[in-house]
Structures are given as structure tokens and as C-alpha cells.
Amino acid sequence: MSEIASFETEVVFRRVAAGGALEEDPGWALLRDAVAAVARERRGQVTGAVRDYFGRVHACDLALTVPGLPGGLGLEVSREDGRLRFLYDPYEGADLAEELQAEILQNFSALAVGRALAELHYEVELEEGRPGGRRVIVVRGTR
Amino acid sequence: MEMAERVRVTVGPRGLLEVEFSGFCGEDCLEEERQLRARLEQMGLSMRVTRRTMKDEEQIAAETDRSGSHGRVPVDY
């Protein structure tokens, strides 16, 4: 028998929640790659701080600045519960910040699934499409 | 010839996942899903199932025909 299942996902770095260093968490490199991919596609830059409407700078674990969102989108992993949170100034480009978050989470999930399938000895292929204008990434594993 | 085991994961916006397992015997797909979820959890991707559908015999037969596979081991459902 085979199955089809749907899942909601959340990024939670368990090792960080248990007191481990973020840089040593296996998800950290994937998250950096996920953010870098959005930066490439959007002609943006990966930095370590965001800026609010008043020009105040807030350091975070990762940040992404792209045209249209000059203050940037920050990413912070809670050292208490390991959950990923996004930071941005809602007065500047809130819609774009939401789009960027969705793309980062989508990239992260696709990269993680590809890595997990490879570890389970599948041959992995990734394909990106936009059926109906909606970005979808398909990860296929065969063995 | 054995039918290949396949996993097809469609990743939607915000990381919503639809995972389709094909070519697994009996309840092996459930064990495979467990292993996949465990690895994803280690990488920081926590998952909550929202829907699960076991394929019926007709769907499985169609997959077997498409793959050109013969000699599939029959499984009692």
C-alpha cells in the first residue's frame, strides 16, 4: 500500500532549544542556503542586521535586504525554544516581507526534504514551477 | 523486476508539504514516512499531518502499469 499525506511545517531547531550552538545545528546551513537562494533571485544581500523606519539597527542571526525592503527581513532563532522568527518593520514593505518569508520557508523545506531523501538512499531531483502563478517546488526521490 | 520505491514531495508556499509514496509494499510507506519525518525533524523541520489518504487498489494498479513493472508481490489490504 502507498499513501498521500499533507503536512503543515514549522522551523524549530531542537539542538538550539536544548542549549546547543546555532552554528552546529544541522538546520542552520540549510537555512543560510535557503536565504541565500532568495537573495540571488531577488538581487538582494544577506547580512546580520535589520533597520527600522527610524534607522535603528537590530542585530539578528541572519538578515536579507532586497530592493523594495530597504530595512530588510531579519531571522532569529529563539535560544529558548529553537523556533525561527522573522523581524521586519511593518511600516516598510510588509507585503514583500511576507512574500520573502514564504519563499525562505519553502526553500528551507525543499532543501531539507532533498537532504533527508538523499540520506535515505534515494536519487533526488528538484524541480521548480509556477502553476497558476503559484511557486511550487517538487522534490522527487527514487530508489 | 521490482517496482521502484518513489517519494514525491510537493513543497508549497510557507513550506506546506504534500508527500506521495509509491511502490511500497504493505505498510512500508508508513515506516518510510516515519523515517523521513525523523530526519526532517533533526534538520529543524517540524511537521504536523493535516490529511492522510491511503491509496486504493485501483490507484496502485495504475502506478504499476505506468512503471511497466511485473512480478509485484500481492498484498492483502
Backbone of each chain as ProteinMPNN parsed JSONL, in Angstrom:
{"seq_chain_A": "MSEIASFETEVVFRRVAAGGALEEDPGWALLRDAVAAVARERRGQVTGAVRDYFGRVHACDLALTVPGLPGGLGLEVSREDGRLRFLYDPYEGADLAEELQAEILQNFSALAVGRALAELHYEVELEEGRPGGRRVIVVRGTR", "coords_chain_A": {"N_chain_A": [[0.852, -1.194, 0.0], [0.424, 2.294, -0.578], [0.733, 5.83, 0.149], [-0.732, 9.16, 0.424], [0.086, 12.137, 1.947], [-0.497, 15.174, 3.736], [1.152, 18.014, 5.136], [1.555, 20.541, 7.625], [4.184, 22.794, 8.319], [6.852, 23.759, 10.561], [9.663, 25.684, 11.483], [11.935, 24.574, 13.71], [14.644, 24.525, 15.702], [15.886, 22.002, 17.316], [18.233, 21.308, 18.671], [19.265, 23.747, 19.386], [17.31, 24.617, 21.101], [17.854, 22.862, 23.11], [20.108, 23.889, 24.182], [22.324, 23.869, 22.569], [24.807, 25.137, 20.191], [23.845, 27.436, 17.67], [25.201, 27.459, 15.204], [26.082, 24.893, 15.028], [23.914, 23.376, 14.6], [22.227, 21.09, 12.494], [20.322, 22.184, 10.801], [20.973, 24.819, 10.402], [22.858, 25.456, 8.345], [21.294, 24.797, 6.169], [19.288, 26.679, 6.387], [20.707, 29.027, 5.949], [21.434, 28.588, 3.283], [18.9, 28.581, 2.151], [18.085, 31.223, 2.526], [20.084, 32.542, 1.107], [19.491, 31.72, -1.476], [17.091, 33.04, -2.002], [18.022, 35.636, -1.866], [19.73, 35.698, -4.113], [17.879, 35.327, -6.197], [16.31, 37.587, -5.897], [17.998, 39.646, -6.164], [19.259, 40.566, -3.87], [20.854, 41.045, -0.617], [22.616, 39.176, 1.853], [22.77, 39.752, 5.236], [23.55, 40.715, 8.65], [21.814, 42.16, 10.167], [18.858, 44.158, 10.747], [17.013, 47.154, 9.878], [14.995, 49.654, 11.297], [12.111, 51.81, 10.659], [12.928, 54.241, 11.715], [15.606, 54.166, 11.428], [17.012, 52.744, 13.265], [19.2, 50.13, 14.209], [18.976, 46.617, 14.329], [20.464, 43.79, 15.481], [20.535, 40.452, 14.194], [20.212, 36.852, 13.702], [20.395, 36.214, 11.018], [19.946, 38.181, 8.088], [18.064, 39.627, 5.433], [18.303, 41.789, 2.788], [16.513, 43.38, 0.243], [15.723, 44.942, -2.931], [13.121, 47.261, -2.468], [12.6, 46.58, 0.083], [14.105, 48.125, 2.133], [14.879, 48.173, 4.822], [15.128, 45.558, 5.457], [14.687, 41.99, 6.091], [14.656, 40.215, 8.996], [15.998, 37.251, 10.561], [15.582, 35.254, 13.326], [16.593, 32.842, 15.642], [15.092, 31.467, 18.34], [16.728, 31.159, 21.404], [15.576, 29.934, 23.448], [13.339, 28.271, 22.772], [14.018, 27.328, 20.289], [12.632, 28.074, 18.026], [12.098, 29.498, 14.783], [11.965, 32.923, 14.01], [10.675, 35.793, 12.354], [11.707, 39.127, 11.6], [10.688, 42.399, 10.923], [10.113, 45.754, 9.826], [6.877, 46.743, 9.985], [5.937, 49.005, 8.778], [7.27, 49.42, 6.484], [7.088, 47.983, 3.521], [5.528, 45.591, 4.128], [4.045, 43.614, 2.767], [5.876, 42.607, 0.928], [7.768, 41.611, 2.684], [6.337, 39.501, 3.796], [6.104, 37.862, 1.551], [8.777, 37.213, 1.133], [9.342, 35.767, 3.456], [7.701, 33.531, 3.024], [8.956, 32.421, 0.797], [11.497, 31.836, 1.79], [10.873, 29.912, 3.749], [9.785, 27.975, 2.112], [11.97, 27.308, 0.458], [13.712, 26.351, 2.431], [12.318, 24.091, 3.379], [12.254, 22.528, 1.034], [14.991, 22.082, 0.569], [15.659, 20.695, 2.891], [14.035, 18.403, 2.65], [15.114, 17.279, 0.311], [17.72, 16.715, 1.194], [17.165, 14.911, 3.281], [15.946, 12.789, 1.898], [18.083, 11.992, 0.293], [19.788, 11.052, 2.276], [18.361, 8.839, 2.954], [18.957, 7.202, 0.938], [17.847, 7.704, -1.584], [17.705, 8.617, -5.054], [17.779, 11.929, -5.914], [15.768, 14.518, -7.263], [15.149, 17.913, -7.999], [12.63, 20.238, -8.816], [11.403, 23.266, -10.009], [8.41, 25.1, -10.328], [5.729, 27.196, -11.62], [2.77, 26.81, -11.425], [-0.251, 28.255, -12.342], [0.723, 30.656, -11.445], [1.614, 30.327, -8.918], [4.277, 29.618, -6.857], [5.884, 26.518, -6.804], [7.75, 23.83, -5.494], [8.972, 20.779, -6.496], [10.089, 17.827, -5.125], [11.66, 14.929, -5.961], [12.19, 11.573, -5.14], [13.834, 8.553, -5.876], [14.366, 5.07, -5.649]], "CA_chain_A": [[0.0, 0.0, 0.0], [1.159, 3.555, -0.545], [-0.141, 6.866, 0.712], [-0.526, 10.583, 0.174], [-0.149, 12.841, 3.214], [-0.189, 16.608, 3.71], [1.697, 18.467, 6.421], [1.98, 21.913, 7.913], [5.539, 22.701, 8.872], [7.379, 24.868, 11.355], [11.106, 25.523, 11.664], [12.298, 24.536, 15.139], [15.963, 23.916, 15.866], [15.805, 21.297, 18.609], [19.516, 21.345, 19.403], [19.397, 25.088, 19.964], [16.404, 24.624, 22.257], [18.48, 22.058, 24.177], [21.303, 24.583, 24.673], [23.435, 23.761, 21.621], [25.122, 26.326, 19.399], [23.085, 27.511, 16.418], [26.064, 27.131, 14.068], [26.299, 23.444, 14.982], [22.653, 22.696, 14.313], [22.24, 20.693, 11.084], [19.409, 23.005, 10.008], [21.471, 26.177, 10.233], [23.44, 25.602, 6.997], [20.175, 24.761, 5.222], [18.594, 27.965, 6.466], [21.56, 30.014, 5.259], [21.293, 28.328, 1.846], [17.546, 28.982, 1.753], [18.068, 32.694, 2.474], [20.976, 32.954, 0.012], [18.795, 31.479, -2.749], [16.133, 34.144, -2.188], [18.839, 36.835, -2.143], [20.17, 35.623, -5.521], [16.729, 35.504, -7.079], [15.734, 38.929, -5.723], [19.109, 40.605, -6.234], [19.416, 41.144, -2.539], [22.079, 40.741, 0.116], [22.459, 38.551, 3.167], [23.542, 40.499, 6.234], [23.298, 40.238, 10.015], [21.037, 43.145, 10.937], [17.777, 44.877, 10.059], [16.899, 48.553, 10.287], [13.586, 50.024, 11.335], [11.713, 53.039, 9.973], [13.674, 55.37, 12.292], [17.037, 53.966, 11.181], [17.647, 51.979, 14.349], [19.699, 48.837, 13.723], [18.75, 45.477, 15.233], [21.237, 42.615, 15.057], [19.804, 39.188, 14.242], [21.053, 35.731, 13.279], [20.551, 36.383, 9.578], [19.003, 39.178, 7.571], [18.022, 39.692, 3.981], [17.803, 43.059, 2.251], [16.226, 43.297, -1.193], [15.081, 46.169, -3.402], [11.722, 47.349, -2.045], [12.542, 46.366, 1.534], [15.431, 48.631, 2.496], [15.222, 47.846, 6.206], [15.472, 44.149, 5.464], [13.915, 40.983, 6.827], [15.567, 39.527, 9.913], [15.652, 35.905, 11.024], [16.142, 34.97, 14.645], [16.238, 31.553, 16.223], [14.99, 31.619, 19.796], [17.613, 30.278, 22.178], [14.772, 29.258, 24.47], [12.546, 27.144, 22.243], [14.547, 26.911, 18.984], [11.733, 28.438, 16.92], [12.529, 30.559, 13.878], [11.052, 34.057, 13.958], [11.06, 36.816, 11.379], [11.609, 40.508, 12.095], [10.736, 43.46, 9.926], [9.309, 46.911, 10.196], [5.64, 46.622, 9.213], [5.625, 50.249, 8.065], [8.023, 49.459, 5.227], [7.08, 46.774, 2.682], [5.049, 44.402, 4.852], [3.637, 42.555, 1.828], [7.096, 41.998, 0.396], [8.372, 40.835, 3.773], [5.562, 38.249, 3.884], [6.493, 37.04, 0.388], [10.135, 36.702, 1.37], [9.233, 34.721, 4.481], [7.136, 32.328, 2.401], [9.974, 31.834, -0.089], [12.566, 31.26, 2.631], [10.36, 28.675, 4.35], [9.628, 26.998, 1.027], [13.322, 26.835, 0.102], [14.249, 25.556, 3.547], [11.639, 22.787, 3.374], [12.684, 21.758, -0.141], [16.378, 21.653, 0.794], [15.662, 19.675, 3.951], [13.458, 17.167, 2.101], [16.113, 16.72, -0.606], [18.815, 16.152, 2.001], [16.665, 13.739, 4.02], [15.756, 11.679, 0.947], [19.42, 11.516, -0.091], [20.287, 10.248, 3.398], [17.627, 7.567, 2.939], [19.457, 6.491, -0.256], [17.091, 7.965, -2.812], [18.245, 9.564, -6.028], [16.894, 13.072, -5.69], [15.663, 15.572, -8.279], [14.317, 19.055, -7.6], [12.097, 20.959, -9.964], [10.59, 24.408, -9.573], [7.431, 25.524, -11.327], [4.762, 28.202, -11.158], [1.439, 26.548, -11.978], [-1.221, 29.263, -11.901], [1.425, 31.781, -10.837], [1.979, 29.986, -7.542], [5.561, 28.907, -6.872], [5.861, 25.192, -6.204], [8.971, 23.056, -5.695], [8.708, 19.338, -6.396], [11.29, 17.04, -4.835], [11.376, 13.522, -6.262], [13.195, 10.594, -4.732], [13.614, 7.22, -6.45], [15.411, 4.092, -5.308]], "C_chain_A": [[0.886, 1.242, 0.0], [0.178, 4.661, -0.158], [0.193, 8.261, 0.201], [-0.845, 11.299, 1.487], [0.241, 14.313, 3.072], [0.223, 17.059, 5.112], [1.819, 19.989, 6.462], [3.349, 21.806, 8.556], [5.875, 23.946, 9.688], [8.876, 24.619, 11.536], [11.426, 25.652, 13.157], [13.638, 23.812, 15.264], [16.06, 23.314, 17.271], [17.113, 21.394, 19.4], [19.735, 22.701, 20.056], [18.52, 25.178, 21.212], [17.016, 23.862, 23.437], [19.793, 22.669, 24.662], [22.497, 24.509, 23.743], [23.645, 25.051, 20.846], [24.36, 26.288, 18.073], [23.926, 27.036, 15.232], [26.303, 25.626, 13.948], [25.018, 22.674, 14.694], [22.628, 22.341, 12.827], [21.316, 21.539, 10.198], [19.958, 24.388, 9.677], [22.033, 26.409, 8.816], [22.327, 25.603, 5.948], [19.442, 26.101, 5.206], [19.398, 29.055, 5.751], [21.429, 29.847, 3.739], [19.929, 28.805, 1.334], [17.455, 30.504, 1.597], [18.928, 33.183, 1.303], [20.291, 32.776, -1.343], [17.785, 32.588, -3.032], [16.901, 35.424, -2.532], [19.291, 36.851, -3.602], [19.023, 35.943, -6.454], [16.211, 36.94, -7.059], [16.786, 40.038, -5.806], [19.286, 41.347, -4.906], [20.734, 40.754, -1.91], [21.746, 40.094, 1.454], [23.363, 39.293, 4.141], [23.229, 39.935, 7.625], [22.479, 41.214, 10.841], [19.916, 43.733, 10.079], [17.701, 46.299, 10.622], [15.42, 48.92, 10.284], [13.364, 51.382, 10.654], [12.521, 54.247, 10.446], [15.192, 55.212, 12.121], [17.757, 53.207, 12.278], [18.008, 50.582, 13.847], [19.466, 47.764, 14.788], [19.525, 44.277, 14.696], [20.351, 41.371, 15.132], [20.703, 38.074, 13.7], [21.366, 35.795, 11.792], [19.611, 37.5, 9.166], [19.136, 39.219, 6.065], [17.518, 41.07, 3.589], [17.629, 42.887, 0.755], [15.655, 44.642, -1.627], [13.597, 46.173, -3.016], [11.558, 47.108, -0.552], [13.888, 46.814, 2.114], [15.848, 48.297, 3.926], [15.604, 46.388, 6.374], [14.518, 43.286, 6.284], [14.906, 40.223, 7.7], [15.062, 38.146, 10.268], [16.352, 35.685, 12.356], [15.667, 33.61, 15.121], [16.239, 31.73, 17.739], [15.912, 30.639, 20.501], [16.835, 29.549, 23.261], [14.018, 28.052, 23.912], [12.985, 26.696, 20.845], [13.71, 27.334, 17.79], [12.312, 29.584, 16.091], [11.477, 31.668, 13.869], [11.589, 35.061, 12.959], [10.816, 38.199, 11.972], [11.588, 41.459, 10.911], [9.878, 44.605, 10.417], [8.036, 46.902, 9.365], [5.264, 47.903, 8.466], [6.341, 50.351, 6.728], [7.944, 48.113, 4.523], [6.629, 45.507, 3.372], [4.676, 43.264, 3.902], [4.849, 41.825, 1.266], [7.778, 41.135, 1.469], [7.652, 39.491, 3.939], [5.939, 37.301, 2.748], [7.866, 36.406, 0.613], [10.126, 35.576, 2.406], [8.754, 33.418, 3.867], [8.184, 31.638, 1.534], [11.098, 31.184, 0.72], [12.103, 29.926, 3.224], [10.201, 27.573, 3.304], [10.995, 26.423, 0.627], [13.884, 25.93, 1.186], [13.634, 24.151, 3.539], [12.133, 21.926, 2.22], [14.113, 21.236, 0.048], [16.444, 20.535, 1.829], [15.117, 18.344, 3.424], [14.466, 16.493, 1.167], [17.248, 16.049, 0.154], [18.365, 14.871, 2.706], [16.486, 12.546, 3.085], [17.104, 11.11, 0.504], [20.001, 10.64, 1.022], [19.593, 8.885, 3.478], [17.899, 6.79, 1.639], [18.557, 6.598, -1.483], [17.965, 8.786, -3.763], [17.262, 10.727, -6.069], [16.941, 14.054, -6.867], [14.771, 16.675, -7.728], [13.86, 19.797, -8.843], [11.209, 22.089, -9.442], [9.63, 24.794, -10.691], [6.511, 26.58, -10.736], [3.399, 27.938, -11.776], [0.441, 27.557, -11.425], [-0.563, 30.425, -11.181], [1.919, 31.508, -9.432], [3.266, 29.166, -7.583], [5.462, 27.581, -6.117], [7.203, 24.513, -6.484], [8.61, 21.592, -5.515], [10.042, 18.632, -6.187], [10.915, 15.576, -5.073], [12.524, 12.654, -5.798], [12.855, 9.236, -5.306], [14.726, 6.292, -5.967], [14.934, 2.678, -5.645]], "O_chain_A": [[1.993, 1.213, 0.537], [-1.036, 4.459, -0.141], [1.256, 8.499, -0.373], [-1.91, 11.095, 2.07], [1.195, 14.647, 2.369], [-0.277, 16.564, 6.122], [2.144, 20.631, 5.463], [3.639, 20.837, 9.258], [5.278, 25.012, 9.531], [9.304, 23.48, 11.719], [11.215, 26.699, 13.77], [13.74, 22.623, 14.962], [16.281, 24.012, 18.26], [17.109, 21.541, 20.622], [20.314, 22.797, 21.139], [18.922, 25.732, 22.236], [16.743, 24.165, 24.599], [20.511, 22.057, 25.452], [23.568, 25.02, 24.068], [22.792, 25.938, 20.837], [24.246, 25.238, 17.439], [23.44, 26.309, 14.366], [26.686, 25.141, 12.884], [25.043, 21.451, 14.56], [22.963, 23.175, 11.986], [21.507, 21.601, 8.984], [19.459, 25.053, 8.77], [21.729, 27.414, 8.173], [22.407, 26.325, 4.954], [19.033, 26.59, 4.153], [18.839, 29.893, 5.043], [21.328, 30.829, 3.003], [19.818, 29.356, 0.238], [16.832, 31.008, 0.662], [18.552, 34.118, 0.596], [20.486, 33.584, -2.252], [17.642, 33.024, -4.175], [16.475, 36.199, -3.389], [19.242, 37.892, -4.257], [19.169, 36.731, -7.388], [15.734, 37.45, -8.073], [16.499, 41.208, -5.551], [19.438, 42.568, -4.852], [21.619, 40.206, -2.568], [20.744, 40.414, 2.094], [24.562, 39.445, 3.905], [22.712, 38.826, 7.757], [22.444, 41.118, 12.068], [20.017, 43.796, 8.854], [18.244, 46.599, 11.685], [14.681, 48.541, 9.375], [14.297, 52.006, 10.148], [12.772, 55.17, 9.671], [15.965, 56.033, 12.615], [18.976, 53.045, 12.229], [17.224, 49.937, 13.15], [19.719, 47.972, 15.974], [19.268, 43.808, 13.587], [19.515, 41.253, 16.028], [21.832, 38.336, 13.285], [22.473, 35.467, 11.365], [18.596, 37.739, 9.82], [20.18, 38.889, 5.502], [16.434, 41.479, 4.004], [18.487, 42.319, 0.08], [15.157, 45.401, -0.795], [12.902, 45.179, -3.225], [10.505, 47.396, 0.016], [14.702, 45.99, 2.53], [17.037, 48.153, 4.209], [16.313, 46.023, 7.312], [13.682, 43.774, 7.044], [15.877, 39.655, 7.201], [13.857, 37.893, 10.277], [17.556, 35.904, 12.489], [14.487, 33.274, 15.014], [17.251, 32.095, 18.338], [15.882, 29.439, 20.231], [17.364, 28.651, 23.917], [14.045, 26.963, 24.486], [12.388, 25.782, 20.276], [14.04, 26.991, 16.655], [12.929, 30.508, 16.621], [10.279, 31.413, 13.743], [12.797, 35.168, 12.746], [9.87, 38.419, 12.728], [12.397, 41.325, 9.992], [9.036, 44.447, 11.301], [8.107, 47.041, 8.144], [4.372, 47.888, 7.618], [6.063, 51.248, 5.932], [8.666, 47.187, 4.892], [7.261, 44.461, 3.229], [4.95, 42.097, 4.183], [4.857, 40.6, 1.143], [8.297, 40.058, 1.173], [8.288, 38.468, 4.192], [6.075, 36.094, 2.952], [8.083, 35.229, 0.323], [10.813, 34.566, 2.251], [9.301, 32.348, 4.133], [8.287, 30.411, 1.537], [11.585, 30.11, 0.368], [12.837, 28.938, 3.206], [10.449, 26.398, 3.575], [11.151, 25.211, 0.48], [14.458, 24.879, 0.9], [14.341, 23.153, 3.675], [12.401, 20.738, 2.396], [14.406, 20.085, -0.276], [17.181, 19.562, 1.671], [15.671, 17.284, 3.717], [14.651, 15.277, 1.224], [17.683, 14.953, -0.199], [19.087, 13.875, 2.726], [16.835, 11.42, 3.439], [17.253, 9.897, 0.355], [20.626, 9.615, 0.751], [20.149, 7.915, 3.994], [17.177, 5.856, 1.292], [18.513, 5.692, -2.314], [18.839, 9.541, -3.338], [16.059, 10.53, -6.238], [18.009, 14.374, -7.389], [13.764, 16.405, -7.073], [14.618, 19.96, -9.8], [10.378, 21.891, -8.556], [10.005, 24.809, -11.863], [6.508, 26.828, -9.531], [2.913, 28.747, -12.567], [0.296, 27.705, -10.212], [-1.211, 31.111, -10.39], [2.568, 32.356, -8.82], [3.335, 28.142, -8.263], [5.025, 27.525, -4.967], [7.73, 24.613, -7.592], [8.016, 21.208, -4.507], [10.989, 18.809, -6.954], [9.979, 15.054, -4.468], [13.691, 12.966, -6.037], [11.704, 8.806, -5.234], [15.888, 6.692, -5.888], [15.667, 1.712, -5.433]]}, "seq_chain_B": "MEMAERVRVTVGPRGLLEVEFSGFCGEDCLEEERQLRARLEQMGLSMRVTRRTMKDEEQIAAETDRSGSHGRVPVDY", "coords_chain_B": {"N_chain_B": [[11.081, -8.123, -12.227], [11.53, -5.594, -9.83], [9.301, -3.101, -8.566], [10.137, 0.327, -8.514], [10.753, 2.246, -5.543], [9.187, 5.205, -4.735], [9.207, 8.628, -3.788], [7.397, 11.524, -3.745], [7.516, 14.854, -3.215], [5.701, 17.69, -2.821], [6.348, 20.999, -2.422], [4.859, 23.659, -1.088], [4.071, 27.235, -0.857], [5.371, 28.79, 2.115], [6.274, 26.429, 3.045], [4.459, 24.291, 3.109], [3.708, 20.884, 2.834], [3.097, 18.239, 0.52], [3.116, 14.877, 0.461], [3.818, 12.056, -1.397], [3.828, 8.631, -1.528], [4.952, 5.921, -3.431], [4.9, 2.589, -4.689], [5.553, 1.082, -2.493], [5.436, -1.784, -0.378], [2.707, -3.216, 1.4], [2.486, -1.833, 4.615], [4.815, -0.472, 4.515], [5.226, 2.074, 3.592], [4.359, 3.723, 5.614], [6.27, 3.379, 7.578], [8.417, 4.379, 6.193], [7.636, 7.002, 5.937], [7.779, 7.722, 8.61], [10.525, 7.583, 9.069], [11.448, 9.53, 7.316], [10.252, 11.818, 8.381], [11.512, 11.887, 10.877], [14.152, 12.456, 10.189], [13.816, 14.937, 8.998], [12.946, 16.392, 11.136], [15.247, 16.428, 12.708], [16.704, 18.159, 11.185], [15.433, 20.47, 11.622], [12.891, 20.805, 10.68], [9.773, 20.741, 11.62], [6.871, 18.784, 11.595], [3.331, 18.65, 11.037], [0.71, 16.515, 10.577], [-1.938, 17.035, 8.28], [-3.672, 15.806, 6.607], [-4.344, 12.527, 5.482], [-4.219, 9.968, 3.139], [-4.749, 6.713, 2.235], [-3.705, 4.928, -0.607], [-5.95, 3.472, -3.003], [-6.681, 0.188, -4.381], [-7.026, 0.479, -7.108], [-5.626, 2.822, -7.774], [-3.055, 2.013, -7.116], [-2.71, -0.087, -8.902], [-2.743, 1.33, -11.287], [-0.379, 2.799, -11.066], [1.459, 0.73, -11.127], [1.076, -0.221, -13.696], [1.927, 2.009, -15.168], [4.611, 2.069, -14.535], [5.52, -0.093, -15.812], [6.091, -2.362, -14.491], [6.551, -5.754, -13.449], [5.677, -8.736, -11.703], [5.052, -7.919, -9.143], [4.667, -8.207, -5.67], [1.775, -9.576, -4.35], [-0.401, -7.988, -2.014], [-2.311, -8.308, 0.898], [-5.062, -6.295, 1.699]], "CA_chain_B": [[11.626, -6.793, -11.943], [10.844, -4.957, -8.709], [8.871, -1.728, -8.806], [10.942, 1.291, -7.749], [10.079, 2.994, -4.479], [9.255, 6.625, -5.094], [8.605, 9.622, -2.896], [7.251, 12.792, -4.454], [7.133, 15.855, -2.221], [5.38, 18.998, -3.386], [6.558, 21.994, -1.373], [4.119, 24.878, -1.405], [4.497, 28.428, -0.123], [5.495, 28.671, 3.564], [6.749, 25.096, 3.418], [3.422, 23.254, 3.193], [4.192, 19.705, 2.111], [2.25, 17.1, 0.18], [4.078, 13.79, 0.271], [3.188, 10.882, -2.012], [4.676, 7.444, -1.553], [4.513, 4.949, -4.43], [5.734, 1.416, -4.885], [5.893, 0.428, -1.222], [4.596, -2.932, -0.06], [2.018, -3.207, 2.691], [2.533, -0.583, 5.364], [6.193, 0.042, 4.493], [5.216, 3.523, 3.334], [4.191, 4.418, 6.896], [7.584, 3.343, 8.226], [9.271, 5.299, 5.434], [7.221, 8.353, 6.331], [8.303, 7.963, 9.959], [11.97, 7.852, 8.955], [11.613, 10.834, 6.649], [9.895, 12.861, 9.355], [12.542, 11.932, 11.932], [15.325, 13.164, 9.646], [13.467, 16.343, 8.806], [12.894, 16.988, 12.481], [16.645, 16.688, 13.104], [17.178, 19.316, 10.41], [14.71, 21.657, 12.051], [11.571, 20.922, 10.064], [8.782, 20.074, 12.441], [5.714, 18.568, 10.714], [2.054, 18.228, 11.626], [-0.102, 15.977, 9.49], [-3.264, 17.636, 8.159], [-4.528, 14.892, 5.845], [-3.634, 11.318, 5.065], [-5.065, 9.091, 2.346], [-4.091, 5.511, 1.728], [-4.125, 4.702, -1.99], [-6.76, 2.263, -3.173], [-6.092, -0.81, -5.285], [-7.071, 0.994, -8.48], [-4.503, 3.76, -7.919], [-1.798, 1.254, -7.086], [-2.618, -0.834, -10.161], [-2.402, 2.303, -12.338], [1.057, 3.101, -10.921], [2.201, -0.451, -11.545], [1.0, -0.243, -15.163], [2.753, 3.1, -15.704], [6.033, 1.785, -14.347], [5.881, -1.246, -16.614], [6.643, -3.348, -13.576], [5.889, -7.051, -13.362], [6.152, -9.544, -10.592], [4.801, -7.26, -7.869], [4.169, -9.133, -4.654], [0.43, -9.175, -3.931], [-0.523, -7.682, -0.586], [-3.699, -8.273, 1.383], [-5.373, -4.992, 2.296]], "C_chain_B": [[10.841, -6.132, -10.819], [10.466, -3.53, -9.069], [9.709, -0.787, -7.934], [10.097, 1.921, -6.645], [10.273, 4.474, -4.778], [8.593, 7.474, -4.014], [8.566, 10.927, -3.677], [6.737, 13.815, -3.44], [6.9, 17.187, -2.929], [5.46, 20.012, -2.255], [5.875, 23.288, -1.806], [4.67, 26.067, -0.638], [4.437, 28.188, 1.386], [5.82, 27.246, 4.001], [5.668, 24.05, 3.614], [3.839, 22.073, 2.322], [3.045, 18.763, 1.763], [3.201, 15.979, -0.22], [3.333, 12.575, -0.273], [4.201, 9.745, -2.078], [4.104, 6.467, -2.571], [5.473, 3.766, -4.441], [6.151, 0.716, -3.606], [4.924, -0.721, -0.957], [3.946, -2.752, 1.31], [2.083, -1.845, 3.36], [3.953, -0.023, 5.434], [6.231, 1.555, 4.302], [5.076, 4.302, 4.652], [5.507, 4.456, 7.666], [8.534, 4.32, 7.514], [8.923, 6.748, 5.794], [7.794, 8.693, 7.716], [9.796, 8.319, 9.896], [12.235, 9.216, 8.32], [11.323, 11.967, 7.628], [10.955, 13.012, 10.437], [13.764, 12.705, 11.435], [15.023, 14.646, 9.451], [13.422, 17.078, 10.146], [14.302, 17.328, 12.972], [17.192, 17.926, 12.397], [16.4, 20.583, 10.746], [13.339, 21.811, 11.437], [10.578, 20.059, 10.83], [7.492, 19.968, 11.611], [4.477, 18.131, 11.482], [1.152, 17.761, 10.494], [-1.482, 16.642, 9.481], [-4.228, 16.724, 7.402], [-3.706, 13.67, 5.451], [-4.612, 10.41, 4.326], [-4.256, 7.889, 1.9], [-4.61, 5.273, 0.314], [-4.963, 3.432, -2.09], [-6.12, 1.359, -4.222], [-6.021, -0.298, -6.715], [-5.887, 1.944, -8.736], [-3.176, 3.011, -7.977], [-1.603, 0.486, -8.387], [-2.202, 0.101, -11.291], [-0.909, 2.634, -12.28], [1.895, 1.936, -11.436], [2.224, -0.537, -13.071], [1.927, 0.792, -15.757], [4.231, 2.757, -15.625], [6.483, 0.615, -15.213], [6.434, -2.38, -15.768], [5.846, -4.65, -13.618], [6.398, -7.751, -12.115], [5.978, -8.887, -9.244], [4.209, -8.264, -6.888], [2.777, -8.691, -4.219], [0.351, -8.983, -2.414], [-1.995, -7.699, -0.213], [-3.961, -6.942, 2.052], [-6.381, -5.142, 3.411]], "O_chain_B": [[9.611, -6.113, -10.855], [11.198, -2.836, -9.775], [9.956, -1.07, -6.762], [8.889, 2.104, -6.794], [11.387, 4.93, -5.038], [7.581, 7.1, -3.42], [9.583, 11.376, -4.206], [5.653, 13.654, -2.878], [7.805, 17.735, -3.559], [4.742, 19.911, -1.26], [6.282, 23.923, -2.779], [5.617, 25.932, 0.137], [3.563, 27.471, 1.874], [5.666, 26.893, 5.17], [5.926, 23.014, 4.227], [4.277, 22.262, 1.187], [2.15, 18.515, 2.572], [3.999, 16.134, -1.144], [2.348, 12.122, 0.31], [5.294, 9.898, -2.624], [2.899, 6.211, -2.575], [6.678, 3.911, -4.235], [7.017, -0.158, -3.634], [3.738, -0.633, -1.275], [4.546, -2.216, 2.241], [1.771, -0.825, 2.744], [4.263, 0.798, 6.298], [7.141, 2.231, 4.781], [5.61, 5.403, 4.787], [5.819, 5.447, 8.326], [9.344, 4.994, 8.151], [9.803, 7.597, 5.935], [8.236, 9.817, 7.954], [10.261, 9.232, 10.578], [13.13, 9.951, 8.737], [12.06, 12.95, 7.692], [11.263, 14.125, 10.864], [14.339, 13.509, 12.169], [15.869, 15.502, 9.709], [13.815, 18.24, 10.251], [14.524, 18.379, 13.573], [18.031, 18.646, 12.937], [16.686, 21.651, 10.205], [12.681, 22.832, 11.64], [10.55, 18.835, 10.705], [7.069, 20.947, 10.996], [4.552, 17.358, 12.437], [0.864, 18.517, 9.565], [-2.116, 16.796, 10.525], [-5.445, 16.849, 7.534], [-2.523, 13.777, 5.129], [-5.699, 10.117, 4.825], [-3.209, 8.028, 1.267], [-5.808, 5.397, 0.058], [-4.734, 2.455, -1.377], [-5.138, 1.73, -4.864], [-5.077, -0.599, -7.447], [-5.236, 1.874, -9.778], [-2.296, 3.331, -8.776], [-0.494, 0.408, -8.916], [-1.407, -0.276, -12.153], [-0.252, 2.738, -13.316], [2.913, 2.135, -12.099], [3.245, -0.877, -13.669], [2.635, 0.517, -16.726], [5.01, 3.098, -16.515], [7.679, 0.355, -15.338], [7.153, -3.248, -16.263], [4.628, -4.644, -13.799], [7.43, -7.383, -11.555], [6.67, -9.241, -8.29], [3.351, -9.07, -7.248], [2.604, -7.56, -3.766], [0.962, -9.725, -1.644], [-2.829, -7.158, -0.938], [-3.169, -6.5, 2.885], [-6.765, -4.152, 4.034]]}, "name": "protein", "num_of_chains": 2, "seq": "MSEIASFETEVVFRRVAAGGALEEDPGWALLRDAVAAVARERRGQVTGAVRDYFGRVHACDLALTVPGLPGGLGLEVSREDGRLRFLYDPYEGADLAEELQAEILQNFSALAVGRALAELHYEVELEEGRPGGRRVIVVRGTRMEMAERVRVTVGPRGLLEVEFSGFCGEDCLEEERQLRARLEQMGLSMRVTRRTMKDEEQIAAETDRSGSHGRVPVDY"}
